Amino acid sequence: MEKEHKIDVKQALRVFDKATREGEKRDDGWHYRGLTCSTDFDGYTVFISDGRAQLTVFFHNKYTVDYGNPLELQEFVDLLAKIDRADS
């Protein structure tokens, strides 16, 4: 299921930056506090996933969110907020 949901893109990009600095780099991206973060080949598109929900941020901060149900989405949004607040 794909729906638009109000995502704080700036917050998500801060979390992505933190993951690339502090996370563990693996073949599929950076793993950090329950998230997997990666980019497309040119770095313009960013992917952030917790395994149940995935946020895709495109150029000019446009985005889509893929998730199974509203609870999964809410837990994903809460995790982004928690990581963004931690140690900042």
Protein Blocks (a to p, Z undefined) as FASTA:
>chain_A
ZZdddddfklmmmmmmmmmmmmccdfkbcceehiacdddfkopaccddehjaccdddehh
iacdddfbfklmmmmmmmmmmmmmgoZZ
